Every structure is written in C-alpha cells, then in structure tokens.
Amino acid sequence: MTQLTINIEDKSILPHLKKILNAIEGVSIAKPEKKRKCGLDEAYEDVRAGRISHYESAEDLFKAFGI
C-alpha cells in the first residue's frame, strides 16, 4: 500500500476533498493518531494550570497531609 500525505492550509475545503477521495475506489482516509502525553508533558501541564503545591520543608508537607 502506498501512502500520500497532503498538507492543507485552507480547512474549509477539507470536507469537499474527503468526499472526492472517498468516491475513488481503492482510496481510504487514515485517521491521525493522537499523540500520547508522557509524564513530563503532563507535569508541565499541571504547572501551567496551577495544580501544584509548594512546601518550605518536608515537615510542612507532612503537616499538610496530617502525618
């Protein structure tokens, strides 16, 4: 099977192009794979969203968790 990658700048023509390609026998459109986030990317996202806590010492951390 031969694959062809097409870059389209104008997204408004995409539905028309898909319709044309689906009408051609033997041509199929592959769905793009979603990029999985690694742990580091998830951590950066947490920092950007403010889902982090800062403690001055380990003792303060333990107090916050009731230990």
MDAnalysis code that builds the backbone (N, CA, C; Angstrom):
import MDAnalysis as mda
import numpy as np

u = mda.Universe.empty(201, n_residues=67, atom_resindex=np.repeat(np.arange(67), 3), trajectory=True)
u.add_TopologyAttr("name", ["N", "CA", "C"] * 67)
u.add_TopologyAttr("resid", np.arange(1, 68))
u.add_TopologyAttr("resname", ["MET", "THR", "GLN", "LEU", "THR", "ILE", "ASN", "ILE", "GLU", "ASP", "LYS", "SER", "ILE", "LEU", "PRO", "HIS", "LEU", "LYS", "LYS", "ILE", "LEU", "ASN", "ALA", "ILE", "GLU", "GLY", "VAL", "SER", "ILE", "ALA", "LYS", "PRO", "GLU", "LYS", "LYS", "ARG", "LYS", "CYS", "GLY", "LEU", "ASP", "GLU", "ALA", "TYR", "GLU", "ASP", "VAL", "ARG", "ALA", "GLY", "ARG", "ILE", "SER", "HIS", "TYR", "GLU", "SER", "ALA", "GLU", "ASP", "LEU", "PHE", "LYS", "ALA", "PHE", "GLY", "ILE"])
u.atoms.positions = np.array([
    [0.841, -1.167, 0.000],
    [0.000, 0.000, 0.000],
    [0.893, 1.239, 0.000],
    [0.589, 2.167, -0.830],
    [1.313, 3.428, -0.912],
    [0.545, 4.490, -0.162],
    [1.263, 5.297, 0.599],
    [0.621, 6.373, 1.349],
    [1.076, 7.710, 0.808],
    [0.158, 8.657, 0.843],
    [0.433, 10.010, 0.384],
    [-0.032, 10.964, 1.476],
    [0.845, 11.850, 1.899],
    [0.498, 12.838, 2.912],
    [0.242, 14.166, 2.221],
    [-0.897, 14.767, 2.545],
    [-1.276, 16.045, 1.933],
    [-1.419, 17.075, 3.037],
    [-0.777, 18.217, 2.895],
    [-0.922, 19.330, 3.829],
    [-1.903, 20.333, 3.233],
    [-2.922, 20.679, 3.994],
    [-3.965, 21.583, 3.518],
    [-3.984, 22.820, 4.407],
    [-3.801, 23.973, 3.803],
    [-3.808, 25.219, 4.567],
    [-5.227, 25.730, 4.804],
    [-6.093, 25.604, 3.818],
    [-7.461, 26.103, 3.917],
    [-8.374, 24.969, 4.375],
    [-8.737, 24.970, 5.669],
    [-9.538, 23.884, 6.228],
    [-10.958, 23.842, 5.669],
    [-11.400, 24.896, 5.029],
    [-12.774, 24.918, 4.509],
    [-12.961, 23.955, 3.341],
    [-11.880, 23.577, 2.663],
    [-12.010, 22.650, 1.536],
    [-11.912, 21.188, 1.972],
    [-11.579, 20.951, 3.227],
    [-11.376, 19.592, 3.709],
    [-12.591, 18.686, 3.529],
    [-13.813, 19.117, 3.873],
    [-14.965, 18.219, 3.661],
    [-15.157, 17.838, 2.191],
    [-14.933, 18.783, 1.297],
    [-15.080, 18.515, -0.132],
    [-14.007, 17.538, -0.615],
    [-12.791, 17.735, -0.143],
    [-11.687, 16.860, -0.528],
    [-11.914, 15.437, -0.024],
    [-12.397, 15.308, 1.214],
    [-12.684, 13.974, 1.759],
    [-13.765, 13.278, 0.949],
    [-14.779, 14.023, 0.545],
    [-15.868, 13.455, -0.240],
    [-15.347, 12.934, -1.584],
    [-14.483, 13.716, -2.211],
    [-13.914, 13.320, -3.501],
    [-13.037, 12.084, -3.348],
    [-12.186, 12.071, -2.325],
    [-11.277, 10.937, -2.125],
    [-12.038, 9.666, -1.768],
    [-13.092, 9.780, -0.983],
    [-13.895, 8.603, -0.629],
    [-14.619, 8.036, -1.841],
    [-14.881, 8.857, -2.849],
    [-15.570, 8.394, -4.055],
    [-14.647, 7.584, -4.967],
    [-13.357, 7.711, -4.776],
    [-12.396, 6.981, -5.612],
    [-12.192, 5.590, -5.022],
    [-12.408, 4.575, -5.841],
    [-12.269, 3.190, -5.388],
    [-10.808, 2.882, -5.072],
    [-10.592, 2.255, -3.936],
    [-9.237, 1.883, -3.533],
    [-8.526, 2.937, -2.705],
    [-9.195, 4.062, -2.465],
    [-8.586, 5.129, -1.663],
    [-9.301, 5.177, -0.316],
    [-8.533, 5.197, 0.746],
    [-9.116, 5.323, 2.080],
    [-8.393, 6.446, 2.815],
    [-9.074, 7.001, 3.796],
    [-8.507, 8.096, 4.581],
    [-8.181, 7.555, 5.967],
    [-6.917, 7.618, 6.343],
    [-6.480, 7.153, 7.657],
    [-6.693, 8.267, 8.670],
    [-7.187, 7.890, 9.832],
    [-7.382, 8.871, 10.896],
    [-6.042, 9.129, 11.573],
    [-5.761, 10.394, 11.880],
    [-4.484, 10.704, 12.520],
    [-4.430, 10.123, 13.930],
    [-3.259, 9.648, 14.306],
    [-3.081, 9.098, 15.640],
    [-2.936, 10.238, 16.625],
    [-3.572, 10.071, 17.783],
    [-3.430, 11.074, 18.829],
    [-2.085, 10.890, 19.507],
    [-1.423, 11.989, 19.736],
    [-0.128, 11.927, 20.396],
    [-0.360, 11.721, 21.892],
    [0.246, 10.671, 22.428],
    [0.118, 10.397, 23.844],
    [1.082, 11.276, 24.613],
    [0.626, 11.776, 25.753],
    [1.471, 12.617, 26.591],
    [2.339, 11.744, 27.481],
    [3.598, 12.106, 27.575],
    [4.474, 11.415, 28.513],
    [4.309, 12.079, 29.887],
    [4.864, 11.488, 30.887],
    [4.735, 12.009, 32.247],
    [5.260, 13.426, 32.387],
    [6.327, 13.741, 31.684],
    [6.892, 15.086, 31.771],
    [5.947, 16.109, 31.165],
    [5.313, 15.782, 30.032],
    [4.351, 16.692, 29.421],
    [3.159, 16.923, 30.350],
    [2.711, 15.861, 31.026],
    [1.609, 16.002, 31.976],
    [2.022, 16.890, 33.148],
    [3.251, 16.749, 33.605],
    [3.737, 17.573, 34.710],
    [3.803, 19.043, 34.305],
    [4.297, 19.334, 33.100],
    [4.327, 20.718, 32.611],
    [2.920, 21.290, 32.519],
    [1.976, 20.466, 32.094],
    [0.582, 20.914, 32.001],
    [0.036, 21.246, 33.394],
    [0.384, 20.436, 34.387],
    [-0.041, 20.711, 35.761],
    [0.526, 22.035, 36.254],
    [1.776, 22.306, 35.949],
    [2.406, 23.564, 36.358],
    [1.695, 24.746, 35.701],
    [1.437, 24.650, 34.397],
    [0.756, 25.744, 33.687],
    [-0.651, 25.984, 34.225],
    [-1.331, 24.904, 34.640],
    [-2.698, 25.021, 35.141],
    [-2.738, 25.370, 36.629],
    [-1.571, 25.436, 37.258],
    [-1.522, 25.803, 38.670],
    [-1.891, 24.667, 39.613],
    [-1.801, 23.444, 39.168],
    [-2.145, 22.296, 40.013],
    [-0.903, 21.765, 40.730],
    [-0.201, 22.668, 41.405],
    [0.993, 22.271, 42.146],
    [0.920, 22.873, 43.544],
    [1.675, 22.305, 44.444],
    [1.773, 22.825, 45.804],
    [3.244, 22.994, 46.137],
    [3.531, 23.998, 46.953],
    [4.916, 24.267, 47.351],
    [4.970, 24.261, 48.869],
    [5.937, 23.553, 49.403],
    [6.130, 23.466, 50.845],
    [7.552, 23.903, 51.161],
    [7.702, 24.629, 52.267],
    [9.016, 25.128, 52.665],
    [9.928, 24.005, 53.145],
    [9.334, 22.972, 53.728],
    [10.151, 21.870, 54.236],
    [9.344, 20.579, 54.196],
    [10.033, 19.488, 54.429],
    [9.356, 18.196, 54.477],
    [8.375, 18.170, 55.650],
    [8.731, 18.834, 56.708],
    [7.860, 18.895, 57.885],
    [6.529, 19.579, 57.518],
    [6.593, 20.660, 56.766],
    [5.370, 21.344, 56.329],
    [4.527, 20.441, 55.426],
    [5.189, 19.668, 54.600],
    [4.489, 18.725, 53.728],
    [3.746, 17.683, 54.554],
    [4.419, 17.131, 55.547],
    [3.793, 16.120, 56.397],
    [2.619, 16.704, 57.183],
    [2.766, 17.952, 57.644],
    [1.666, 18.601, 58.372],
    [0.458, 18.777, 57.463],
    [0.706, 19.142, 56.197],
    [-0.399, 19.348, 55.260],
    [-1.170, 18.060, 55.015],
    [-0.475, 16.915, 55.103],
    [-1.132, 15.626, 54.893],
    [-1.582, 14.995, 56.204],
    [-1.383, 15.704, 57.286],
    [-1.830, 15.189, 58.589],
    [-0.989, 14.063, 59.124],
    [0.255, 14.035, 58.752],
    [1.155, 12.957, 59.214],
    [2.029, 13.482, 60.343],
])
